[in-house]
Amino acid sequence: MATTSTSGSASATSTKVGSAPSSTGPDGRAPAVAGRRAGRPKRSPLAKREDRAGWLFISPWVLGFLIFTAGPMIASLVLSFTDYQMIQTPHAVALDNYKQLFDDPRVLKSLSNTFVYAAMFVPLGTIVALALAMMLQRVGKAGGFFRTAFYLPEMTPAVAAAAMFLLLLNGQQGLINKVLGWFGINGPNWTADPNWLKPSLAIVSLWTVGGTVIIYLAALNGVPKQLYEAAELDGAGPITRFFRITVPMISGALFFTVITHTIAAMQMFDQAYTMFYGPQQKATASDESLVYMVYLFQNAFQFFKMGFASAMAWLLFVIIMVITFIQVRIGNRYVYYHGER
Amino acid sequence: MTIPWKRLPFFAFLTLGTIAFVYPLVWLVSASLKPRSQVFDNRLIPEVFQPSNYVQVWNAAPVLRWLTNSLMVGFMAAATVTLSSALVAFGFAYFRFRGRNILFGILLSTMMLPGAVTMIPVYLIWNRLGMIDTQIPLWAQNLFGSAFYVFLLRQFFLGIPRELFEAARVDGCSYLGMFRRIALPLCKPALVIVFVFEFKASWSDLMKPLIYLQTPEYFTMPRGLKQIIDAFALSGHYEWEIAVAASVIAVVPMIILFAFGQRYILDGVATTAQKG
């Protein structure tokens, strides 16, 4: 180390590339680098060494990004303008695939199914998780046991959970309808009645909401107690305190989970595919449970319409970007970050 | 000792919640021991014990192979992603090289990208390499790090006082040495979190095995379970006791993992969100 820095100052032949003086603030860096930051046109060999080392460390990701993200993104965009089907060479078909997106009723159907599922699961999941987290917070230390219990379903592989719910949601004999029966409710035929397939999927997803509970609990524990005490002194009731203190103070966590849940919901696949699709079910399955990723998967890997599936993928990408953009715009207006951002 | 009366309703609700989250799993285990006619039956203690369901699953499918496959794939996926993400995260956390901020921005934005966009070309790459129907595509991409874990680990590395690294440098420690001797040991809990999360994700994954695996011998547990459900339960034979027993087999390793890594996992979930 010592040798490099001495030999470095001797050979002052460092190139000037990219030495634009971005900032002059001293920030406790090694002298050589501090010199660079102060705007000296030369890059010391030490800085160059650090450059090289930094690039070396991140090179796995750079490589992976080029091979498995950037390259495939371009490729799938190109494919989306072709009729590629694996067996023959692809032909350019201009915008045909994109036109077909709007002509194929199953694309729109699967898209609306996905929206309906997301519109059920995301708000419901947020409310249930928040309610449980708030109760967990009230019981203090004893919450540890419940926290563990709530997270247990998250450890269950989605395929196993889906199989389990096929039984629990069974219309005639399932446990869920039996419990509903205690309250005089005649439960629907969840997994067979086309109207109830999407609520079934939402219930399966709702079962694995424990991780969100833990996230909210951590956020709730970060809210200063004095705020509640002060509000109580001012005569604020529990509902006012909830909407005026709790929600704004944990809005960062709420925002984060709503965005990630929405993105995940738009790509839901495992549960729907396990419960309603498979080799022998193609004909009988109702389109009511056809979520977008299932249809995309079928097009790509069962019908081998890879050009069309690529167009579907890009549509999904655009939709997710638009939704996230809207959420971020709304979020920026309301979300309170604890002073750090 | 005073009874916390005011908290009692909360305990009651939380207990209800616990039942909703845990009871289905307990019931699943019980159902896996029931004869076909009673699988749907809601009693917790089976009227007739039929452990032979497991023998039937064992005979019907190479379950042990699937379990070891999942274990192998899960281990490879978790080990490679932990190491590569840590390397990349250290690169982003410690060094101030040209292009760093732009690259880190790109890295963050890739988290938004739905897997569907790259799924088909990536499949074509593995196809070209002759890797279809092998387990390599299930984990090999993890050699190149994963954006979310890089982001997470970078946050942890940034928490290490810079003086530690400077001191090591003065003592003649190489960059790789700083990574191995300072950064990694100090962030062990974070590394465990990454490993466990990725292992869990790999164990649950259905899509990739569906795309890449054809020979039942190579299946991972979820892929095999889907096969069993299709063949025995959804095919019109309604042999649910087989599907249920196989489901239990798929769940148990994860429960064991949870039992051992519970503290890491739960704290990990809480911190990841706060760092995120």
Interface residues (C-beta under 8 A of the other chain):
Chain A: M1 A2 V17 G18 G28 R29 A30 V33 E50 D51 R52 A53 G54 W55 L56 F57 I58 P60 W61 V62 L63 G64 F65 I67 F68 T69 G71 P72 M73 A75 S76 L79 L132 M135 L136 R138 V139 A142 G143 F146 R147 T148 A149 F150 Y151 L152 P153 M155 T156 P157 A158 V159 A160 A163 M164 F165 L166 L167 L168 N170 Q172 Q173 G174 L175 K178 W207 G210 G211 I214 I215 L217 A218 A219 G222 A253 F256 T257 I263 M266 Q267 F269 D270 Y273 T274 G278 P279 Q280 Q281 M293 L296 F297 A300 F301 M306 A309 S310 M312 A313 W314 L316 F317 I320 M321 T324
Chain B: R7 F10 F11 F13 L14 G17 T18 A20 F21 V22 P24 L25 W27 L28 A31 V39 F40 D41 N42 S84 L87 V88 F90 G91 F92 Y94 F95 R96 F97 R98 R100 L103 I106 L107 T110 M112 L113 P114 G115 A116 V117 T118 M119 I120 P121 V122 Y123 L124 I125 Q141 L143 F144 G145 A147 V150 R162 E166 R169 V170 G172 C173 Y175 F179 K200 W203 S204 L206 M207 L210 I211 M221 P222 L225 K226 I229 D230 A233 L234 S235 G236 W240 A243 V244 S247 V248 A250 V251 M254 I255 L257 F258 Q262 I265 L266 V269 A270 T271 A273 Q274 G276
